[in-house]
Amino acid sequence: MSASPQVAAPEAESTEPPPIEISGLHVRYGRRHVLEGVSLTVPRGSVTALLGRNGTGKSSLIRCLLGEQKPTAGAVRLFGRDVWGERRTLLARVGVVPEQPDAPPELSSRRLAAFCSGLYPRWDHAAFAGRLDRFGVSPSQPFGRLSKGQKGACMLALALGPSPELLVLDDPTLGLDVVARHEVFREIIGDLADRGTTVFLTSHDLLGVEGVADRVAILKDGALAVSEELEPLKARFARPLEDIFTAVVAGNTSGDMSKKEAGQ
Amino acid sequence: MRGVLGVASLEMARRILLLPAAVVVGLMPFAVSPFLKLPPAGVQAMGLIVAWILVFVAAAILGASVIGGDLGAGRLSFFFSRPLSGASVFTGKVLAAILLTLLSGVLAAIPVLSMAGRPLRPTHLMSVSALHVGVALLVLGASHFLGVVIRARSPWLVLDVAMLTLSTWTLVELVHRLQTIGGRLPGDEFQALTTLAWAVAAAFFAAGLTQVVVGRTDLARGHRGASLTFWPLFLLIPAGLALHLRWLEGATPKDLTQAWQVRPAPAGEWVYLSGPTRGGMVSAFLVNTTTGAQHRISGGVGYGGVGPLAFAEEGTRVAWLPHAEDAAKPVLVLSDLGAAPLRQTTVVLTPPPPTSWPRQFVLGPGAERVLLVDPGLSVYNARTGGRELFVPDGLGHAFLAAAFVDPGRVRSYHAGPDGIEILEADLPVGRPVTRGRVSLPLRLEEPLRSRGPRLRFDRDGGRMVVLNRRPLRVALADARVGGEALDLPTSPGATAADAAFLEEGGIALAETDGEGTRLRLFTSEARPMGVVELPTAFDAVVVGAEPNRALVSLRNFPWAVARLAVVDTAALRLTRIEEGLAFTDADHGSGSRTVLLRGPTELVRYDALTGERKVLFRP
C-alpha cells in the first residue's frame, strides 16, 4: 500500500458529503411551476455555474439553496445537512453574494464588516480590508452611496470575509462594466481556486463563466437540461459555452449541432 | 443572543439620526412658546404631548419599516444569507425599534422636563404608565403586521379582512352587551386596557416572529404565517370577553356582596333584590323565598339593577322601567312570575314619561296599567305602552301621590301651598275631575323626593296621613273627598316624624326630638291613645303593622346597624328589638311580609307577631 496516501485521500474525500446536494427540487408559485424535479450535486472544490434564461428559476434555486425559501418538494442539502432546518449553522460555512446588493444602505463597509465579523467563527479583517482597497471601495462610505460595481465588490468582500468553504454567487456581475466583471472573476479564480473553496454561481456572463467554471448546469423550463463538467461538454459540442447554452435552451442537449443552431 | 444584539445594534446604527431629531423635536415647544405666549407649565405640557406623539409616530414608522421595509426592498436576505436564525433577525430588529421608539420619547421630553425651576425628577419618567408603553408597542406591532400585509398582497389578505370584520363585530357586540348589563372588565378599567394593549401587542409580535421565522424572505409565506398566528391569538380576546360575560351573567342571588334594594311583594313569596355581584356588577333578581325559584332581570343599559319596580297586589306580576338604551324609547317590562317559564313582555312607553326614575311607580290591578308620578302624573297602558293620561304639575303645585281606585280609575293628590287637591280620572280617556280638597298649608321644598310632604294611606285608601317635613306637621285627612285635616300632635322639639295606619285603624306616629325617640299612638279619630318610648334613633320610620303590632325601623346613621322595634299597640309597650334593616311592601306596610336585611346580605323573613325568623338566604 505504498500509494495509500494518494489513494486514501480521494476515498476520505468521497466519504464527506458534497457541499451542495439538491434532489427532486420543486418550486411552485401558485399554479406556476418554476422548478420541477431539479437534482444537482456540486463536488467539493469545484466552480459550478448554473445557467439559464431569465425566469427559469435560478434565483428560486439559490433562495432554496440558502434556506431562505422552503421548496414545494424535494431536498436541498449543504454539507450533507438539510439547509431549511439547519440554515443558521450551515451558513457559517457559506459566503453569499446576492444578485442585488442587499446590504443596509445607511451603513459603511466598515460597519457592515463589524457586524458580519461577529457572526462567523472566523473573519479575515486584513483580507477584507485588502479587497476593499483593491476594488477601490472606501470603508467609511455608506453602502448606499457606492457605485454599483463598488457595491458588488463590497458584497464579495463581505462574502469572502469569513473564508467560506462554499461561495454562492447569484449573478455577481449583473450590471457591471467589463472591467468590474473581470475583477470579480479574477478574484474568484485567483483567491478561491487555490484555497479549494467550492463556488456555485449563476451568471449571464457566459464568457466570464467559461473562464472560471469547471462544471456547468443549464436550466431549461424549470428542469435541468445539462449538468456536467465544462471541458467534456465543450468537447461534445465542439463549441464555446455561449453556443452550447444557445443550443441547449433551444432543445439540443446531445451536442449534435447544425450550423443554424451554432449560429453560423 | 450575540446575533440578536448584533442585529439590534446594526438597526440602531441605521436609524441613529432619529435620536438627535427627537432632541430637536423636544426643543420645539421652546421655539413656539414666545409666539403662543405659553407659561412654563404650558411649555412643559406641550413638550410632553409632543414627546408622546413622537413616540407613537416613531413606533408606527419603525414598526412598518424595520422588517417590512427591508423585506419589500429585498434587503432582508442580507440577514438571511448570514448565520442568523429568523428569531434572532426578528428579535434584534424589533428590539432596536422598541429602544429607538422609547429613547426618542425620552430625548424629546428631556428639554421640557429640565426647564429651569422644574428640574427633571425620576418621578417624571416613572409616571410613564404601562398603558402608554403598551399602546406604543401595540402601534409598533400593528404597523409591522400591516406593513407585511400591504407589501405581500397575498390571497391571505382575504382572511385578514374577514377576520378583522368578524372580530370587530364580535368585540363591538360583546362590549355593547357588557355595557348593557352594567358589567365591567376584570380589574379596574386602566388595568384592563393596559392588559389588552400588551396582549394585542404580544399577539402582533408573535405574528411577526412567525412571519420572519417561517416566511424568511418569502413575503407571501410570511404573511400566511403571520395571519395564521395573529388571528387565533387575537380571537382569544373576544373569547375571553365572552367567557367573562357568561360568568357575569351567571350571577345568582348567592353572589350578592351587598343587598342595595330589597322589596317583598305585597302578597305571595316573591322578593326583589339587587346589589353588586360578580365582578362588582350590579344585578337584580326576583326570588321566590319558598320555592327558591329565581330570575335575574335586566336593568337595561349600563346598570345591572333595575329602576323603579312595582309588584301588583296579588304579588305574582311585576313591572319595572329598565334604563333605556335609547332615551327617546323608554320601555316598560312586565313579568308574570306565576307563569312557567317566566313570561316577560316589553313595550315602548309612548310618548316617553318626563323622567325615567319617578318618585312613585305603581302597577295597577290586573297589571293593566302603570302610573308614574314626577313631575306630573302619567298613566300608561301596560300592554301597549300607550299613554292614557298625563296631567302636568301646575305652577307651584306638584303631584305628591297617586293610586288606582280600580283598574279603570286613578286618584291623585296635587299639592300646593294651601293644601291638597284630590283628583280622579277615568281611564283610558277620562279627564281629571276634582273630588275634594284638604286644607293644610304645605311646603313644597325641592327635592320633593327627600324634602317634600309625604302621604301615607290606610289599606283601602280611604284615609291618609299627611306629613309636612318643614315645619314638621302631621295630620289625618280623608283621602277620598278631603276636608279639614286633623292634626296629630307631635313633640314641640321633634325634628323628624313618620306615621302609618295600624291594622285596627289607629295611627302610629314615630318621632325623634332632643330627648329621645317615641311612638305616639292615636285612635282612628286622631285621639291620643298613649306613648311608647323607643331606643333613640335619628331616623324612625313606621314600616309596617300587624294586628296589635306596629313595626318601627330605627337608624342612627346610614352606616349604623339598623334595628326593628316591635311595639304592642294594645299593651302600649315595646315587645321586641330585632337587628336588621326592615323592608316591607312599601305601599301598605304589611308586617307579615317584612324582610330583614342583617349584615350586608343575610335576608330573613320576620314574623312580627311571633318573632319567628326564617333565613331566606345567606350568600
Interface residues (C-beta under 8 A of the other chain):
Chain A: R63 L66 G67 E68 Q69 K70 R87 R88 T89 L90 L91 A92 V94 V96 P98 Q100 D102 A103 P104 E106 L107 R111 F115 C116 G118 L119 Y120
Chain B: R2 G3 G6 S9 L10 A13 R14 R15 D70 G74 R75 L76 S77 F78 F80 S81 R82 P83 L84 S85 S88 R216 T217 D218 R221
